[in-house]
Each structure stands twice: as structure tokens, then as C-alpha cells.
Amino acid sequence: MLLCTVQALGELAVLYPVNGAFFTYACRFMDESWGFAIGWDYALGWLVILPYEITAACITIGFWPGGAAVNKGVWVAVFLVALTAIQFFGVKGYGEGKWSLSLVRSRASHFRSPRHDTRSEEGQKTSIHRLVGFCIQKSCL
């Protein structure tokens, strides 16, 4: 269902390019009140989801060497300032931010930490560093 929705939005964006968000299509093809409701639903959804996403990023940083020594509130402030700064630069800032996060993601997939690189009782390497790299990679998507 999500694939069909995104495909339909893509087709609408190609056929009717507009300066605005996707709820502009609801205003144009259904009714202004539907567009208003969809826009507010989207905004309120992000206002609920964003704190959870930032908290998950802070928990992931806690697995890094030295990451647990810094209070999670500091990381929340850093992420909020970074997100606010990206918003001031529009689409170009978003593209640069996405590029930077993809660079972090590619580095995180090869994350190795001597602190977490221990051996179990059987002599096999534990892979907590791979788990942390995977979490970072998924959080950057």
C-alpha cells in the first residue's frame, strides 16, 4: 500500500509540479479542508515521531567508545540544533545533510572498536561493533 501511495505521489509530482508539500495535491484534487487536515496530520505525526528518533540516536551513541560518558541531553541538543540548521537552508541544505549522513553511514558500516572487540568463552569474536554499525546505518536512512 505504501508503494502504491508513493508511486501515485511521484506521478502527481511529475504531471503537476507544485511549490509545496504533498498535501497541496489534496487541496487541488479533493478539497481545501482535506488538504488542511492532511497537512496538520503530517506535522503532528512528525512532532510525535521526532523525539523518538532522537532518543534512539542518543541510545545508539551510548554504545560508542566514550559515548556513554556524555549526557544524552547534550546529544539531544546537538541533534535539534543540526536539524534546525538544515531547515534554514532548504532543499540544498537537506541534500548536503543527507550526503553527510550517508558518509557517516558508510563509515559506520565498517565500525571497529577495540573496546567491544572481545572474545567469548569459545574463543569466537563477539560482534557488538557490527550491531552498533548496523544501528547507525539504519538510523541514517
N, CA, C and O atoms as a MOPAC input file, in Angstrom:
PM7 MOZYME 1SCF
protein

 N      0.81300 1    -1.17900 1     0.00000 1
 C      0.00000 1     0.00000 1     0.00000 1
 C      0.87100 1     1.26300 1     0.00000 1
 O      0.55900 1     2.24500 1    -0.67300 1
 N      1.95600 1     1.22100 1     0.75700 1
 C      2.84800 1     2.37300 1     0.78500 1
 C      3.50400 1     2.57900 1    -0.57200 1
 O      3.66600 1     3.71400 1    -1.02000 1
 N      3.88200 1     1.48900 1    -1.22600 1
 C      4.48600 1     1.60300 1    -2.55500 1
 C      3.52100 1     2.26500 1    -3.53000 1
 O      3.92300 1     3.11900 1    -4.32000 1
 N      2.25600 1     1.87400 1    -3.47800 1
 C      1.26500 1     2.47800 1    -4.37300 1
 C      1.08200 1     3.95900 1    -4.08100 1
 O      0.93500 1     4.76300 1    -5.00200 1
 N      1.08900 1     4.32400 1    -2.79900 1
 C      0.92900 1     5.73200 1    -2.42900 1
 C      2.10100 1     6.55900 1    -2.92700 1
 O      1.91400 1     7.63700 1    -3.49200 1
 N      3.31000 1     6.05200 1    -2.71800 1
 C      4.49400 1     6.78700 1    -3.15900 1
 C      4.55700 1     6.85900 1    -4.68200 1
 O      4.95900 1     7.87800 1    -5.24400 1
 N      4.16100 1     5.78000 1    -5.34300 1
 C      4.13400 1     5.78300 1    -6.81000 1
 C      3.14000 1     6.82900 1    -7.32000 1
 O      3.43500 1     7.56000 1    -8.26600 1
 N      1.96100 1     6.90000 1    -6.69000 1
 C      0.96000 1     7.87700 1    -7.10000 1
 C      1.44600 1     9.30300 1    -6.84300 1
 O      1.22400 1    10.18600 1    -7.67100 1
 N      2.10600 1     9.53900 1    -5.70400 1
 C      2.65300 1    10.87200 1    -5.42800 1
 C      3.73700 1    11.23900 1    -6.43500 1
 O      3.83400 1    12.39300 1    -6.85200 1
 N      4.54900 1    10.26500 1    -6.82500 1
 C      5.56900 1    10.52000 1    -7.83600 1
 C      4.96500 1    10.90200 1    -9.17700 1
 O      5.44600 1    11.81500 1    -9.84900 1
 N      3.90800 1    10.19800 1    -9.56100 1
 C      3.24700 1    10.52600 1   -10.82100 1
 C      2.59500 1    11.90100 1   -10.76400 1
 O      2.63800 1    12.65100 1   -11.73900 1
 N      1.99100 1    12.23400 1    -9.62600 1
 C      1.40000 1    13.56900 1    -9.48500 1
 C      2.46900 1    14.64900 1    -9.53900 1
 O      2.25600 1    15.70600 1   -10.13400 1
 N      3.61800 1    14.39200 1    -8.92300 1
 C      4.69300 1    15.38900 1    -8.91500 1
 C      5.25300 1    15.62100 1   -10.30900 1
 O      5.67000 1    16.73200 1   -10.63600 1
 N      5.26600 1    14.57700 1   -11.13200 1
 C      5.76800 1    14.73400 1   -12.49700 1
 C      4.74100 1    15.44900 1   -13.37200 1
 O      5.08700 1    16.32400 1   -14.16600 1
 N      3.47600 1    15.06600 1   -13.21400 1
 C      2.43200 1    15.64000 1   -14.06700 1
 C      2.03400 1    17.05100 1   -13.63900 1
 O      1.79700 1    17.91800 1   -14.48000 1
 N      1.96200 1    17.27800 1   -12.31100 1
 C      1.55700 1    18.58100 1   -11.77800 1
 C      2.59000 1    19.08200 1   -10.77800 1
 O      2.34700 1    19.00600 1    -9.57300 1
 N      3.71600 1    19.58400 1   -11.22300 1
 C      4.70300 1    20.08300 1   -10.25900 1
 C      4.17400 1    21.32900 1    -9.55000 1
 O      3.70600 1    22.27300 1   -10.18700 1
 N      4.25700 1    21.31200 1    -8.22900 1
 C      3.77400 1    22.43400 1    -7.42400 1
 C      4.86100 1    22.84800 1    -6.44700 1
 O      5.76000 1    22.07400 1    -6.11900 1
 N      4.75300 1    24.08200 1    -5.99300 1
 C      5.66900 1    24.57600 1    -4.98600 1
 C      4.99200 1    24.38300 1    -3.62900 1
 O      4.25200 1    25.25400 1    -3.17200 1
 N      5.24400 1    23.25700 1    -2.99800 1
 C      4.61800 1    22.95200 1    -1.72300 1
 C      4.76700 1    21.48300 1    -1.40300 1
 O      5.40800 1    20.73200 1    -2.13900 1
 N      4.17400 1    21.08500 1    -0.30800 1
 C      4.27000 1    19.69600 1     0.13000 1
 C      3.19800 1    18.85600 1    -0.55500 1
 O      2.43000 1    19.35500 1    -1.37800 1
 N      3.15900 1    17.57400 1    -0.20100 1
 C      2.24700 1    16.66600 1    -0.88000 1
 C      0.78300 1    16.95300 1    -0.55700 1
 O     -0.09600 1    16.57500 1    -1.33100 1
 N      0.50700 1    17.60400 1     0.55300 1
 C     -0.89600 1    17.89500 1     0.86600 1
 C     -1.48300 1    18.93300 1    -0.08400 1
 O     -2.69700 1    19.13700 1    -0.11000 1
 N     -0.62300 1    19.59300 1    -0.86700 1
 C     -1.10800 1    20.52500 1    -1.88400 1
 C     -1.95300 1    19.79600 1    -2.91700 1
 O     -2.90800 1    20.35900 1    -3.45100 1
 N     -1.60400 1    18.54700 1    -3.20100 1
 C     -2.39400 1    17.74600 1    -4.14400 1
 C     -3.77500 1    17.45000 1    -3.58700 1
 O     -4.75100 1    17.42600 1    -4.33600 1
 N     -3.87100 1    17.22500 1    -2.27900 1
 C     -5.18300 1    17.00600 1    -1.66600 1
 C     -6.03500 1    18.26300 1    -1.76100 1
 O     -7.24200 1    18.18600 1    -1.99000 1
 N     -5.40300 1    19.42500 1    -1.58500 1
 C     -6.13900 1    20.68800 1    -1.72700 1
 C     -6.62700 1    20.86100 1    -3.16500 1
 O     -7.73400 1    21.34800 1    -3.39400 1
 N     -5.81800 1    20.47200 1    -4.10900 1
 C     -6.14800 1    20.70000 1    -5.51600 1
 C     -7.18200 1    19.70800 1    -6.04000 1
 O     -8.09500 1    20.09100 1    -6.77100 1
 N     -7.04200 1    18.42700 1    -5.67000 1
 C     -7.88500 1    17.40700 1    -6.28400 1
 C     -9.05500 1    16.95100 1    -5.41400 1
 O    -10.00200 1    16.35700 1    -5.92900 1
 N     -9.01000 1    17.21700 1    -4.10800 1
 C    -10.13900 1    16.81900 1    -3.26300 1
 C    -10.85700 1    18.05800 1    -2.73300 1
 O    -11.90100 1    18.45500 1    -3.25200 1
 N    -10.28600 1    18.65800 1    -1.69900 1
 C    -10.91200 1    19.82900 1    -1.10200 1
 C     -9.87600 1    20.53300 1    -0.23600 1
 O     -8.93000 1    19.91100 1     0.24700 1
 N    -10.06200 1    21.82400 1    -0.04700 1
 C     -9.12200 1    22.58700 1     0.79100 1
 C     -9.10700 1    22.06000 1     2.22400 1
 O     -8.05600 1    22.03200 1     2.86500 1
 N    -10.26200 1    21.64400 1     2.72400 1
 C    -10.31300 1    21.14700 1     4.09900 1
 C     -9.55900 1    19.83400 1     4.24500 1
 O     -8.93700 1    19.59200 1     5.28000 1
 N     -9.60400 1    18.98200 1     3.22400 1
 C     -8.82600 1    17.73800 1     3.26400 1
 C     -7.33000 1    18.04000 1     3.26100 1
 O     -6.56700 1    17.43100 1     4.01100 1
 N     -6.92500 1    18.95800 1     2.43600 1
 C     -5.51400 1    19.34500 1     2.40700 1
 C     -5.04900 1    19.91800 1     3.73200 1
 O     -3.94900 1    19.61700 1     4.19400 1
 N     -5.88700 1    20.74500 1     4.34500 1
 C     -5.57500 1    21.30600 1     5.65100 1
 C     -5.41400 1    20.19700 1     6.69000 1
 O     -4.46100 1    20.19800 1     7.46900 1
 N     -6.34600 1    19.25800 1     6.69300 1
 C     -6.29900 1    18.15600 1     7.65900 1
 C     -5.08800 1    17.25400 1     7.42800 1
 O     -4.44100 1    16.82700 1     8.38400 1
 N     -4.78200 1    16.96500 1     6.17400 1
 C     -3.63300 1    16.11000 1     5.87300 1
 C     -2.32900 1    16.80600 1     6.25200 1
 O     -1.41600 1    16.16800 1     6.77600 1
 N     -2.23700 1    18.10000 1     5.99300 1
 C     -1.03700 1    18.84800 1     6.36500 1
 C     -0.81000 1    18.85600 1     7.86300 1
 O      0.31500 1    18.65200 1     8.32000 1
 N     -1.86100 1    19.08900 1     8.63600 1
 C     -1.72300 1    19.08600 1    10.09000 1
 C     -1.46400 1    17.68700 1    10.62200 1
 O     -0.73000 1    17.52100 1    11.59600 1
 N     -2.05600 1    16.68200 1     9.99800 1
 C     -1.78900 1    15.29800 1    10.41500 1
 C     -0.31700 1    14.94900 1    10.20400 1
 O      0.30100 1    14.30300 1    11.05200 1
 N      0.23500 1    15.37300 1     9.08400 1
 C      1.65000 1    15.13200 1     8.80200 1
 C      2.54400 1    15.86900 1     9.79300 1
 O      3.51300 1    15.30000 1    10.29700 1
 N      2.22700 1    17.12900 1    10.07500 1
 C      3.04000 1    17.92000 1    11.00200 1
 C      2.97300 1    17.34600 1    12.41300 1
 O      4.00200 1    17.22000 1    13.07700 1
 N      1.78400 1    16.99900 1    12.87700 1
 C      1.65000 1    16.43600 1    14.22400 1
 C      2.29800 1    15.05800 1    14.32400 1
 O      2.85000 1    14.69700 1    15.36400 1
 N      2.22700 1    14.29100 1    13.23500 1
 C      2.91000 1    12.99200 1    13.22500 1
 C      4.41000 1    13.14500 1    13.42100 1
 O      5.02100 1    12.39400 1    14.18200 1
 N      5.00500 1    14.11700 1    12.73600 1
 C      6.44100 1    14.34700 1    12.90400 1
 C      6.77800 1    14.90400 1    14.27300 1
 O      7.84200 1    14.60700 1    14.81600 1
 N      5.88600 1    15.71000 1    14.84100 1
 C      6.13200 1    16.22300 1    16.18300 1
 C      6.12700 1    15.10900 1    17.22100 1
 O      6.77300 1    15.23100 1    18.26200 1
 N      5.40900 1    14.02700 1    16.95200 1
 C      5.39900 1    12.87800 1    17.86100 1
 C      6.58600 1    11.95900 1    17.59500 1
 O      7.19800 1    11.46300 1    18.54100 1
 N      6.92200 1    11.72500 1    16.34100 1
 C      7.96000 1    10.76400 1    15.97200 1
 C      9.36700 1    11.30200 1    16.19800 1
 O     10.25100 1    10.54300 1    16.59500 1
 N      9.59800 1    12.58800 1    15.95800 1
 C     10.94700 1    13.14900 1    16.04500 1
 C     11.62200 1    12.91900 1    17.39800 1
 O     12.79500 1    12.54600 1    17.41200 1
 N     10.94800 1    13.11900 1    18.54000 1
 C     11.62900 1    12.83600 1    19.81400 1
 C     12.04400 1    11.37100 1    19.96300 1
 O     13.08400 1    11.07400 1    20.55100 1
 N     11.23600 1    10.46400 1    19.43400 1
 C     11.60400 1     9.05200 1    19.49600 1
 C     12.84600 1     8.76100 1    18.64400 1
 O     13.72100 1     7.99400 1    19.04500 1
 N     12.90500 1     9.37200 1    17.49000 1
 C     14.06600 1     9.17400 1    16.61600 1
 C     15.33700 1     9.73200 1    17.25500 1
 O     16.39000 1     9.09900 1    17.18900 1
 N     15.24900 1    10.89300 1    17.86400 1
 C     16.41900 1    11.49900 1    18.50600 1
 C     16.84300 1    10.67400 1    19.71100 1
 O     18.03900 1    10.50500 1    19.95300 1
 N     15.88100 1    10.15600 1    20.47000 1
 C     16.20900 1     9.29500 1    21.61200 1
 C     16.90100 1     8.02100 1    21.15400 1
 O     17.85400 1     7.57200 1    21.79100 1
 N     16.43600 1     7.43700 1    20.06200 1
 C     17.08200 1     6.23400 1    19.53300 1
 C     18.51800 1     6.53100 1    19.09600 1
 O     19.41000 1     5.70600 1    19.29500 1
 N     18.73900 1     7.69400 1    18.50800 1
 C     20.09900 1     8.06700 1    18.11200 1
 C     20.98900 1     8.23800 1    19.33300 1
 O     22.15700 1     7.85000 1    19.30800 1
 N     20.44600 1     8.81900 1    20.40800 1
 C     21.23100 1     9.00900 1    21.64000 1
 C     21.57800 1     7.66800 1    22.28100 1
 O     22.68600 1     7.49700 1    22.78900 1
 N     20.65800 1     6.72700 1    22.26400 1
 C     20.92600 1     5.39800 1    22.81100 1
 C     21.99300 1     4.70200 1    21.98300 1
 O     22.85700 1     4.01900 1    22.53200 1
 N     21.94000 1     4.87000 1    20.66200 1
 C     22.96000 1     4.27300 1    19.79400 1
 C     24.33200 1     4.86300 1    20.07900 1
 O     25.32400 1     4.13500 1    20.10700 1
 N     24.40200 1     6.16700 1    20.29000 1
 C     25.68100 1     6.80800 1    20.59800 1
 C     26.22700 1     6.30800 1    21.93000 1
 O     27.44100 1     6.28400 1    22.13200 1
 N     25.34200 1     5.91000 1    22.83700 1
 C     25.78500 1     5.35800 1    24.11100 1
 C     26.62300 1     4.10500 1    23.96400 1
 O     27.37500 1     3.76300 1    24.87700 1
 N     26.51700 1     3.41000 1    22.84300 1
 C     27.31900 1     2.21300 1    22.59200 1
 C     28.71600 1     2.54900 1    22.07400 1
 O     29.59800 1     1.69100 1    22.09100 1
 N     28.92600 1     3.75700 1    21.62400 1
 C     30.22200 1     4.14600 1    21.10300 1
 C     31.22200 1     4.27300 1    22.24700 1
 O     30.83600 1     4.52000 1    23.38900 1
 N     32.50300 1     4.10400 1    21.94100 1
 C     33.51000 1     4.34100 1    22.98500 1
 C     33.48100 1     5.80400 1    23.41700 1
 O     33.64000 1     6.70300 1    22.59100 1
 N     33.28000 1     6.03800 1    24.69100 1
 C     33.20400 1     7.39300 1    25.21600 1
 C     31.84800 1     8.04000 1    25.05900 1
 O     31.61700 1     9.12200 1    25.59900 1
 N     30.95600 1     7.41100 1    24.33900 1
 C     29.63100 1     7.99200 1    24.12000 1
 C     28.77300 1     7.97800 1    25.37100 1
 O     27.94600 1     8.86800 1    25.56500 1
 N     28.96200 1     6.97600 1    26.22200 1
 C     28.16300 1     6.89400 1    27.44900 1
 C     28.60400 1     7.93200 1    28.48100 1
 O     27.85200 1     8.24100 1    29.40600 1
 N     29.80600 1     8.46800 1    28.33300 1
 C     30.30500 1     9.46100 1    29.28800 1
 C     29.60700 1    10.80600 1    29.13000 1
 O     29.57700 1    11.60600 1    30.06500 1
 N     29.04800 1    11.05600 1    27.95200 1
 C     28.36200 1    12.32000 1    27.68600 1
 C     26.87000 1    12.13000 1    27.96000 1
 O     26.28100 1    11.12500 1    27.56300 1
 N     26.27700 1    13.08600 1    28.62900 1
 C     24.85500 1    13.02100 1    28.94600 1
 C     24.02600 1    12.99900 1    27.66100 1
 O     24.36400 1    13.66800 1    26.68500 1
 N     22.94200 1    12.22800 1    27.66900 1
 C     22.10100 1    12.12200 1    26.47900 1
 C     21.43700 1    13.45300 1    26.12600 1
 O     21.12500 1    13.70100 1    24.96200 1
 N     21.22300 1    14.30000 1    27.11500 1
 C     20.63800 1    15.61400 1    26.84400 1
 C     21.51600 1    16.47500 1    25.95500 1
 O     21.01600 1    17.28800 1    25.17800 1
 N     22.82000 1    16.29800 1    26.06900 1
 C     23.74600 1    17.03500 1    25.20200 1
 C     23.56300 1    16.59800 1    23.75700 1
 O     23.55500 1    17.42700 1    22.84700 1
 N     23.41400 1    15.27800 1    23.54800 1
 C     23.23500 1    14.78000 1    22.18500 1
 C     21.88600 1    15.22300 1    21.61800 1
 O     21.77700 1    15.52100 1    20.42800 1
 N     20.86400 1    15.26700 1    22.46600 1
 C     19.56000 1    15.75700 1    22.00400 1
 C     19.68400 1    17.19700 1    21.52500 1
 O     19.15700 1    17.55400 1    20.47100 1
 N     20.37700 1    18.01900 1    22.29400 1
 C     20.56400 1    19.42000 1    21.90200 1
 C     21.34900 1    19.52600 1    20.59500 1
 O     21.01100 1    20.33700 1    19.73300 1
 N     22.38200 1    18.71900 1    20.44600 1
 C     23.18700 1    18.74200 1    19.21300 1
 C     22.32700 1    18.36100 1    18.01000 1
 O     22.39400 1    19.01500 1    16.96900 1
 N     21.52600 1    17.31300 1    18.14700 1
 C     20.67900 1    16.88100 1    17.03000 1
 C     19.61000 1    17.92100 1    16.69300 1
 O     19.33000 1    18.16500 1    15.51900 1
 N     19.01500 1    18.53100 1    17.71300 1
 C     17.99700 1    19.55100 1    17.44800 1
 C     18.59400 1    20.78100 1    16.76100 1
 O     17.97800 1    21.34800 1    15.85900 1
 N     19.78000 1    21.18800 1    17.18300 1
 C     20.44300 1    22.32300 1    16.53000 1
 C     20.79000 1    21.96800 1    15.07800 1
 O     20.61400 1    22.78800 1    14.17700 1
 N     21.28300 1    20.74300 1    14.85800 1
 C     21.62900 1    20.31800 1    13.49100 1
 C     20.38400 1    20.26400 1    12.61000 1
 O     20.41700 1    20.72700 1    11.46900 1
 N     19.29900 1    19.71300 1    13.11600 1
 C     18.07100 1    19.64400 1    12.32300 1
 C     17.50600 1    21.03300 1    12.02900 1
 O     17.01400 1    21.28700 1    10.93000 1
 N     17.57800 1    21.91700 1    13.00000 1
 C     17.10200 1    23.28000 1    12.78900 1
 C     17.97300 1    24.00000 1    11.75100 1
 O     17.45400 1    24.72600 1    10.90200 1
 N     19.27900 1    23.80100 1    11.81700 1
 C     20.17900 1    24.42800 1    10.84700 1
 C     19.90000 1    23.92500 1     9.43600 1
 O     19.92600 1    24.70400 1     8.48300 1
 N     19.63500 1    22.63700 1     9.29800 1
 C     19.32900 1    22.08400 1     7.98000 1
 C     18.05400 1    22.70700 1     7.42800 1
 O     17.96400 1    22.96700 1     6.22900 1
 N     17.06900 1    22.95000 1     8.28700 1
 C     15.80100 1    23.53000 1     7.84000 1
 C     15.96600 1    24.94600 1     7.30000 1
 O     15.20900 1    25.36000 1     6.42200 1
 N     16.93600 1    25.68900 1     7.80500 1
 C     17.14300 1    27.05400 1     7.33700 1
 C     17.71800 1    27.10500 1     5.92700 1
 O     17.59200 1    28.12600 1     5.25200 1
 N     18.34700 1    26.02100 1     5.46900 1
 C     18.98300 1    26.03000 1     4.15600 1
 C     18.13500 1    25.40500 1     3.05800 1
 O     18.59000 1    25.31300 1     1.91800 1
 N     16.93600 1    24.98000 1     3.36100 1
 C     16.01500 1    24.47600 1     2.34800 1
 C     16.46100 1    23.15300 1     1.75100 1
 O     17.09100 1    22.32800 1     2.41200 1
 N     16.11600 1    22.97500 1     0.48400 1
 C     16.38000 1    21.71000 1    -0.18800 1
 C     17.87600 1    21.46000 1    -0.34100 1
 O     18.33100 1    20.32600 1    -0.19900 1
 N     18.63700 1    22.50000 1    -0.62500 1
 C     20.08200 1    22.33100 1    -0.77000 1
 C     20.71000 1    21.89200 1     0.55000 1
 O     21.58500 1    21.02500 1     0.56200 1
 N     20.27500 1    22.47800 1     1.65300 1
 C     20.77000 1    22.05600 1     2.96700 1
 C     20.38000 1    20.62900 1     3.28300 1
 O     21.16400 1    19.87600 1     3.86100 1
 N     19.15900 1    20.25200 1     2.90200 1
 C     18.72300 1    18.87500 1     3.11500 1
 C     19.58700 1    17.90300 1     2.30900 1
 O     19.98000 1    16.85000 1     2.81200 1
 N     19.87900 1    18.26000 1     1.06800 1
 C     20.72100 1    17.40000 1     0.23400 1
 C     22.12700 1    17.26500 1     0.79200 1
 O     22.69100 1    16.17100 1     0.79900 1
 N     22.69500 1    18.36700 1     1.26000 1
 C     24.03200 1    18.31000 1     1.85700 1
 C     24.01900 1    17.49000 1     3.15200 1
 O     24.93700 1    16.71400 1     3.41800 1
 N     22.97600 1    17.67300 1     3.94200 1
 C     22.85800 1    16.89300 1     5.17400 1
 C     22.71100 1    15.40600 1     4.89300 1
 O     23.30100 1    14.57500 1     5.58300 1
 N     21.92800 1    15.07900 1     3.88200 1
 C     21.73500 1    13.67300 1     3.50200 1
 C     23.05400 1    13.08500 1     3.00000 1
 O     23.37800 1    11.93600 1     3.30000 1
 N     23.80800 1    13.86700 1     2.24300 1
 C     25.09800 1    13.38800 1     1.75000 1
 C     26.04800 1    13.13800 1     2.92200 1
 O     26.73900 1    12.11900 1     2.96000 1
 N     26.08000 1    14.06600 1     3.87200 1
 C     26.95800 1    13.90600 1     5.03800 1
 C     26.57300 1    12.68600 1     5.86100 1
 O     27.44200 1    11.94100 1     6.31500 1
 N     25.26700 1    12.47900 1     6.05600 1
 C     24.83300 1    11.30700 1     6.81300 1
 C     25.12000 1    10.00700 1     6.07400 1
 O     25.37400 1     8.98300 1     6.70900 1
 N     25.08400 1    10.02700 1     4.75100 1
 C     25.44000 1     8.81500 1     4.01400 1
 C     26.92700 1     8.52100 1     4.15000 1
 O     27.33300 1     7.35900 1     4.14900 1
 N     27.73600 1     9.56300 1     4.26500 1
 C     29.16200 1     9.36300 1     4.51200 1
 C     29.37600 1     8.74200 1     5.89200 1
 O     30.18600 1     7.82900 1     6.05000 1
 N     28.64400 1     9.24500 1     6.89000 1
 C     28.71500 1     8.66700 1     8.23600 1
 C     28.23900 1     7.21900 1     8.20700 1
 O     28.83700 1     6.35300 1     8.84700 1
 N     27.17800 1     6.95800 1     7.47600 1
 C     26.63600 1     5.60100 1     7.38400 1
 C     27.64600 1     4.64400 1     6.75300 1
 O     27.80700 1     3.51900 1     7.22500 1
 N     28.32100 1     5.07700 1     5.69900 1
 C     29.29600 1     4.18700 1     5.06600 1
 C     30.48300 1     3.92700 1     5.99100 1
 O     31.03800 1     2.82900 1     5.98500 1
 N     30.87800 1     4.92400 1     6.78500 1
 C     31.94900 1     4.71900 1     7.76400 1
 C     31.47400 1     3.83200 1     8.91400 1
 O     32.24100 1     3.01400 1     9.42300 1
 N     30.23300 1     3.98700 1     9.32100 1
 C     29.70400 1     3.22700 1    10.45400 1
 C     29.53900 1     1.75200 1    10.10900 1
 O     29.60400 1     0.90400 1    10.99800 1
 N     29.32700 1     1.43100 1     8.84000 1
 C     29.18100 1     0.02400 1     8.48100 1
 C     30.50400 1    -0.72700 1     8.62400 1
 O     30.51800 1    -1.95600 1     8.68100 1
 N     31.60800 1     0.00300 1     8.68100 1
 C     32.92200 1    -0.61200 1     8.90000 1
 C     33.45100 1    -0.28300 1    10.28300 1
 O     34.66300 1    -0.26500 1    10.49900 1
 N     32.54600 1    -0.02200 1    11.22400 1
 C     32.89400 1     0.40300 1    12.56700 1
 C     33.61200 1    -0.72100 1    13.30700 1
 O     33.10500 1    -1.84000 1    13.38300 1
 N     34.76900 1    -0.43200 1    13.84300 1
 C     35.53000 1    -1.38600 1    14.66000 1
 C     35.94400 1    -0.68800 1    15.94000 1
 O     36.43700 1     0.44000 1    15.90800 1
 N     35.74700 1    -1.34400 1    17.04900 1
 C     36.10000 1    -0.76100 1    18.33200 1
 C     36.87600 1    -1.77300 1    19.14900 1
 O     36.37600 1    -2.87100 1    19.39300 1
 N     38.09300 1    -1.43500 1    19.58300 1
 C     38.84900 1    -2.37200 1    20.40800 1
 C     38.15800 1    -2.64800 1    21.73900 1
 O     38.33500 1    -3.71800 1    22.32100 1
 N     37.37400 1    -1.68900 1    22.22400 1
 C     36.69700 1    -1.88100 1    23.49900 1
 C     35.65600 1    -3.00100 1    23.42400 1
 O     35.47600 1    -3.75400 1    24.38100 1
 N     34.98600 1    -3.10400 1    22.30000 1
 C     33.94900 1    -4.09900 1    22.14000 1
 C     34.44200 1    -5.35100 1    21.41500 1
 O     33.69300 1    -6.31800 1    21.27600 1
 N     35.66200 1    -5.34100 1    20.96400 1
 C     36.19300 1    -6.46100 1    20.19400 1
 C     36.80000 1    -7.48000 1    21.16600 1
 O     38.02100 1    -7.56200 1    21.30600 1
 N     35.96000 1    -8.23100 1    21.81600 1
 C     36.41700 1    -9.22600 1    22.79600 1
 C     36.12500 1   -10.61600 1    22.27700 1
 O     35.47600 1   -10.79100 1    21.24600 1
 N     36.60700 1   -11.58800 1    22.99800 1
 C     36.36300 1   -12.97500 1    22.62900 1
 C     35.49100 1   -13.63400 1    23.68400 1
 O     35.61400 1   -13.35900 1    24.87800 1
 N     34.60900 1   -14.50700 1    23.22000 1
 C     33.74400 1   -15.21800 1    24.14400 1
 C     34.48500 1   -16.41500 1    24.72200 1
 O     35.66800 1   -16.61400 1    24.44300 1
 N     33.78700 1   -17.21400 1    25.53200 1
 C     34.42700 1   -18.37600 1    26.16600 1
 C     34.91700 1   -19.38000 1    25.13100 1
 O     35.90700 1   -20.07500 1    25.35900 1
 N     34.23700 1   -19.45800 1    24.00600 1
 C     34.63400 1   -20.40700 1    22.95900 1
 C     35.76300 1   -19.87300 1    22.08900 1
 O     36.24700 1   -20.58900 1    21.21300 1
 N     36.18800 1   -18.65400 1    22.30300 1
 C     37.27300 1   -18.07900 1    21.51900 1
 C     36.80800 1   -17.35700 1    20.27400 1
 O     37.63400 1   -16.90200 1    19.48400 1
 N     35.49600 1   -17.24100 1    20.07700 1
 C     34.98900 1   -16.54700 1    18.89800 1
 C     34.80800 1   -15.07000 1    19.21900 1
 O     34.51100 1   -14.68900 1    20.35200 1
 N     34.99400 1   -14.26200 1    18.20300 1
 C     34.84000 1   -12.82000 1    18.38800 1
 C     33.35300 1   -12.48300 1    18.56900 1
 O     32.49800 1   -12.98400 1    17.83900 1
 N     33.07000 1   -11.63900 1    19.54100 1
 C     31.70900 1   -11.12300 1    19.64700 1
 C     31.57600 1    -9.97500 1    18.66000 1
 O     32.56900 1    -9.35700 1    18.27600 1
 N     30.37600 1    -9.69900 1    18.26200 1
 C     30.20600 1    -8.71300 1    17.19000 1
 C     29.31600 1    -7.55500 1    17.63600 1
 O     28.40000 1    -7.16100 1    16.91400 1
 N     29.57900 1    -7.01900 1    18.80500 1
 C     28.81200 1    -5.85200 1    19.23300 1
 C     29.10500 1    -4.65800 1    18.32800 1
 O     28.22900 1    -3.82400 1    18.09700 1
 N     30.33900 1    -4.57100 1    17.81300 1
 C     30.66000 1    -3.45500 1    16.92500 1
 C     29.87200 1    -3.53700 1    15.62700 1
 O     29.52800 1    -2.50700 1    15.04600 1
 N     29.58100 1    -4.74700 1    15.16600 1
 C     28.76300 1    -4.86600 1    13.96400 1
 C     27.33000 1    -4.45500 1    14.24800 1
 O     26.67500 1    -3.85000 1    13.39900 1
 N     26.83800 1    -4.78200 1    15.44200 1
 C     25.49200 1    -4.36300 1    15.81700 1
 C     25.40000 1    -2.84300 1    15.88800 1
 O     24.42600 1    -2.25700 1    15.41600 1
 N     26.39600 1    -2.21300 1    16.46700 1
 C     26.39100 1    -0.74500 1    16.57800 1
 C     26.47200 1    -0.12900 1    15.17700 1
 O     25.75200 1     0.82400 1    14.87900 1
 N     27.32600 1    -0.65800 1    14.33400 1
 C     27.41700 1    -0.14900 1    12.96400 1
 C     26.11800 1    -0.31400 1    12.21200 1
 O     25.71900 1     0.56900 1    11.45200 1
 N     25.44600 1    -1.45300 1    12.42100 1
 C     24.15700 1    -1.68800 1    11.76100 1
 C     23.11800 1    -0.68700 1    12.25400 1
 O     22.35800 1    -0.14300 1    11.45300 1
 N     23.07800 1    -0.43700 1    13.56200 1
 C     22.10700 1     0.51500 1    14.12700 1
 C     22.35500 1     1.91900 1    13.58800 1
 O     21.40700 1     2.63400 1    13.26200 1
 N     23.60300 1     2.31300 1    13.49300 1
 C     23.93100 1     3.64000 1    12.97800 1
 C     23.53600 1     3.73200 1    11.51400 1
 O     23.00200 1     4.74800 1    11.06900 1
 N     23.79900 1     2.67400 1    10.77400 1
 C     23.48400 1     2.67600 1     9.36500 1
 C     21.97000 1     2.80500 1     9.16500 1
 O     21.53100 1     3.56200 1     8.29900 1
 N     21.17600 1     2.08800 1     9.94000 1
 C     19.73800 1     2.15800 1     9.79100 1
 C     19.17000 1     3.48800 1    10.27200 1
 O     18.17200 1     3.97100 1     9.73900 1
 N     19.80900 1     4.07600 1    11.27800 1
 C     19.30300 1     5.35900 1    11.76200 1
 C     19.59500 1     6.48600 1    10.77200 1
 O     18.91000 1     7.50800 1    10.78900 1
 N     20.58800 1     6.32100 1     9.92000 1
 C     20.91300 1     7.35700 1     8.93500 1
 C     20.04800 1     7.24500 1     7.68200 1
 O     20.04600 1     8.15600 1     6.85400 1
 N     19.32700 1     6.16100 1     7.53400 1
 C     18.47200 1     6.02900 1     6.35500 1
 C     17.31900 1     6.96200 1     6.49600 1
 O     16.46200 1     7.02100 1     5.61400 1

